[in-house]
Amino acid sequence: MKLLLTSGGLTNKSIAKALFELVDKKPEDTSLVFIPTASNIEQGDKDWLINDLINLKKQNFKSISITDISAVPGNIWRPQMEEADVLFFEGGNSYHLMGWMNKSGLAKILPELLKTKIYVGLSAGSMVTGKDLALIQSQILYGEDWERKEDMAGLNFVDFYFFPHLNSPYFNLRKEEIIKEAVKDIHGKVYAMDDNSALKIVDGKVEIISEGKYLIFNE
């Protein structure tokens, strides 16, 4: 299984290069499907989503399709994913995304799809790849999902936790000292990545790709 877990998407040349190394194709021969589902319940200005798409467009993909697993049935989104080289899961709310991955049936067929395709996560799209969604830590660091009392299982593709947007000016709580305190009770390795950093994973082997800053806890 090949994954590229990002905080901010294809924000620099190093991360883009890592993606095409995983795909083993030139950009102009690579097709991508963009899944925006996690962003649906985020309120306010969505310029960040537009910027994420612009960063994708800059790569000169053969094609970029968009499919929302919460808006269309499987007979619509599944063929789009089967035809793509890259499955790109946009950021937003990780619980909303994971909920729809389960409800739509995508979570069940993803392992089979990923035998031949690359999984790219952006923020929430990266967070759902762990064994669970780290409810308490998410509440502290993101200020969301306070109504939830129970955690939710993740895709369990990786054996660590991914926390995006380290030191981001848009997220005041993503500072080293706050993250360190929040994750101290997590049983497992934690990667905190800024928007210029990513994890390239091939069959469980992790390579850090960064033009920025990242932190590792609970090694």
C-alpha positions as CSV (number, residue, x, y, z in Angstrom):
1,M,0.0,0.0,0.0
2,K,1.3,3.4,-1.0
3,L,0.2,6.6,0.8
4,L,1.2,10.3,0.9
5,L,-0.1,11.9,4.1
6,T,0.1,15.7,3.9
7,S,-0.9,18.6,6.1
8,G,-1.6,21.1,3.3
9,G,-1.6,19.1,0.1
10,L,0.9,19.6,-2.7
11,T,2.4,22.8,-1.3
12,N,5.9,22.4,-2.6
13,K,8.1,20.7,-5.1
14,S,9.4,18.0,-2.7
15,I,5.9,16.8,-1.8
16,A,4.8,16.8,-5.5
17,K,7.9,14.9,-6.4
18,A,7.2,12.3,-3.7
19,L,3.7,11.8,-5.2
20,F,4.8,11.1,-8.7
21,E,7.5,8.8,-7.4
22,L,4.7,6.8,-5.8
23,V,2.6,6.9,-8.9
24,D,5.6,6.1,-11.1
25,K,4.1,8.1,-13.9
26,K,4.6,11.6,-15.4
27,P,2.1,14.2,-14.2
28,E,0.6,14.4,-17.7
29,D,-0.1,10.7,-17.6
30,T,-1.6,10.7,-14.1
31,S,-5.3,10.9,-13.3
32,L,-6.6,12.1,-9.9
33,V,-9.9,12.0,-8.2
34,F,-10.5,14.7,-5.5
35,I,-12.9,13.7,-2.7
36,P,-14.0,16.9,-0.8
37,T,-16.4,15.2,1.6
38,A,-14.5,16.2,4.8
39,S,-14.9,19.9,3.9
40,N,-18.7,19.8,3.6
41,I,-19.5,20.7,7.2
42,E,-16.8,23.3,7.7
43,Q,-18.3,26.8,7.8
44,G,-17.0,30.1,6.6
45,D,-14.7,31.1,3.8
46,K,-13.6,28.1,1.7
47,D,-10.7,29.8,0.0
48,W,-8.4,27.1,1.5
49,L,-10.2,24.4,-0.5
50,I,-9.9,26.4,-3.7
51,N,-6.2,26.9,-3.0
52,D,-5.8,23.1,-2.5
53,L,-7.3,22.6,-5.9
54,I,-5.2,25.3,-7.5
55,N,-2.1,23.5,-6.1
56,L,-3.3,20.3,-7.8
57,K,-4.0,22.1,-11.1
58,K,-0.4,23.4,-11.1
59,Q,0.9,19.9,-11.4
60,N,-0.5,19.4,-14.9
61,F,-2.4,16.2,-14.2
62,K,-3.9,14.3,-17.1
63,S,-7.2,14.8,-15.4
64,I,-8.7,15.9,-12.1
65,S,-12.2,14.7,-11.3
66,I,-14.3,15.5,-8.2
67,T,-16.6,13.1,-6.5
68,D,-18.3,13.5,-3.1
69,I,-19.1,10.2,-1.4
70,S,-21.8,11.8,0.7
71,A,-23.6,13.3,-2.4
72,V,-23.7,10.6,-5.0
73,P,-24.2,6.8,-4.8
74,G,-21.5,4.2,-5.2
75,N,-22.3,3.5,-8.9
76,I,-21.2,7.1,-9.5
77,W,-18.1,7.5,-7.3
78,R,-16.7,4.0,-7.6
79,P,-16.0,4.0,-11.3
80,Q,-14.3,7.4,-10.9
81,M,-12.0,6.0,-8.3
82,E,-11.4,2.8,-10.3
83,E,-10.3,4.9,-13.3
84,A,-7.9,7.2,-11.3
85,D,-4.3,6.7,-10.4
86,V,-4.6,8.9,-7.3
87,L,-7.3,9.1,-4.6
88,F,-7.0,12.6,-3.0
89,F,-8.9,13.0,0.2
90,E,-9.4,16.7,1.1
91,G,-9.3,18.2,4.5
92,G,-12.1,19.3,6.8
93,N,-13.7,17.3,9.6
94,S,-12.2,13.9,10.1
95,Y,-15.3,12.5,11.8
96,H,-17.5,13.6,9.0
97,L,-15.1,12.0,6.4
98,M,-14.7,8.7,8.3
99,G,-18.5,8.5,8.9
100,W,-19.2,8.8,5.2
101,M,-16.3,6.4,4.4
102,N,-18.2,3.8,6.5
103,K,-21.7,4.7,5.4
104,S,-20.9,4.8,1.7
105,G,-19.0,1.5,1.8
106,L,-15.8,3.1,0.7
107,A,-13.9,2.0,3.8
108,K,-14.5,-1.7,2.9
109,I,-13.2,-1.5,-0.6
110,L,-10.4,1.0,-0.2
111,P,-7.8,-1.7,0.6
112,E,-8.6,-3.4,-2.7
113,L,-8.5,-0.1,-4.6
114,L,-5.1,0.8,-3.0
115,K,-3.5,-2.3,-4.4
116,T,-3.1,-0.3,-7.6
117,K,-3.8,3.3,-6.6
118,I,-2.1,5.9,-4.4
119,Y,-3.9,7.4,-1.3
120,V,-3.2,11.0,-0.7
121,G,-4.6,12.7,2.4
122,L,-4.7,16.4,3.2
123,S,-5.2,17.2,6.9
124,A,-8.4,15.3,7.9
125,G,-7.8,13.0,4.9
126,S,-4.5,12.0,6.5
127,M,-5.8,11.8,10.1
128,V,-8.4,9.1,9.2
129,T,-5.6,6.6,8.2
130,G,-4.8,5.8,11.8
131,K,-6.4,3.2,14.0
132,D,-8.7,5.8,15.6
133,L,-9.4,9.5,15.3
134,A,-7.9,10.5,18.7
135,L,-11.1,12.2,20.0
136,I,-9.7,13.9,23.1
137,Q,-6.6,15.3,21.3
138,S,-8.7,16.5,18.4
139,Q,-11.1,18.3,20.7
140,I,-8.2,20.1,22.4
141,L,-6.2,20.9,19.3
142,Y,-9.0,21.7,16.8
143,G,-11.8,22.9,19.1
144,E,-14.3,20.8,17.3
145,D,-16.5,17.7,18.0
146,W,-17.2,18.6,21.6
147,E,-20.6,16.9,21.4
148,R,-18.9,13.6,20.8
149,K,-18.4,11.2,23.7
150,E,-16.9,8.2,22.0
151,D,-14.0,8.0,19.6
152,M,-14.3,6.5,16.1
153,A,-12.2,3.9,14.5
154,G,-10.0,5.0,11.6
155,L,-8.9,3.1,8.4
156,N,-6.0,1.5,10.4
157,F,-3.7,1.8,7.4
158,V,-0.8,3.2,9.6
159,D,0.3,2.5,13.2
160,F,0.7,6.1,14.2
161,Y,-1.3,9.3,14.6
162,F,-1.0,12.3,12.2
163,F,-1.7,15.8,13.4
164,P,-1.6,18.5,10.7
165,H,-1.0,22.3,10.5
166,L,1.9,22.6,13.0
167,N,2.6,26.3,13.7
168,S,-0.1,27.4,11.3
169,P,-1.2,31.0,11.8
170,Y,-4.7,29.8,11.2
171,F,-4.7,27.4,14.1
172,N,-3.5,29.0,17.3
173,L,-3.4,25.7,19.3
174,R,-1.0,23.9,16.9
175,K,2.1,24.9,18.8
176,E,4.8,22.4,20.0
177,E,4.1,22.8,23.7
178,I,0.4,22.4,23.3
179,I,0.6,19.4,21.0
180,K,3.2,17.8,23.3
181,E,0.8,18.1,26.3
182,A,-2.2,17.0,24.3
183,V,-0.6,13.8,23.0
184,K,1.2,12.6,26.1
185,D,-1.4,10.0,26.9
186,I,-1.6,8.6,23.4
187,H,-0.3,5.1,23.1
188,G,1.6,5.3,19.8
189,K,3.9,7.4,17.7
190,V,2.6,10.9,16.8
191,Y,3.7,12.9,13.8
192,A,2.9,16.6,13.9
193,M,3.5,18.2,10.5
194,D,3.4,21.7,9.1
195,D,1.9,22.5,5.8
196,N,5.2,22.1,4.0
197,S,5.7,18.5,5.3
198,A,4.4,15.1,4.5
199,L,4.9,11.4,5.1
200,K,5.6,9.1,2.1
201,I,4.6,5.5,3.0
202,V,5.3,2.4,1.0
203,D,4.2,-0.9,2.6
204,G,4.5,0.5,6.1
205,K,7.9,2.1,5.6
206,V,7.7,5.8,6.4
207,E,9.8,8.5,4.8
208,I,9.5,12.2,5.9
209,I,9.3,14.7,3.1
210,S,9.7,18.3,4.4
211,E,10.6,21.8,3.4
212,G,9.3,23.0,6.7
213,K,9.1,21.7,10.2
214,Y,7.8,18.5,11.8
215,L,7.8,16.9,15.3
216,I,7.7,13.3,16.4
217,F,6.3,12.3,19.8
218,N,6.2,9.0,21.7
219,E,8.9,7.3,19.7
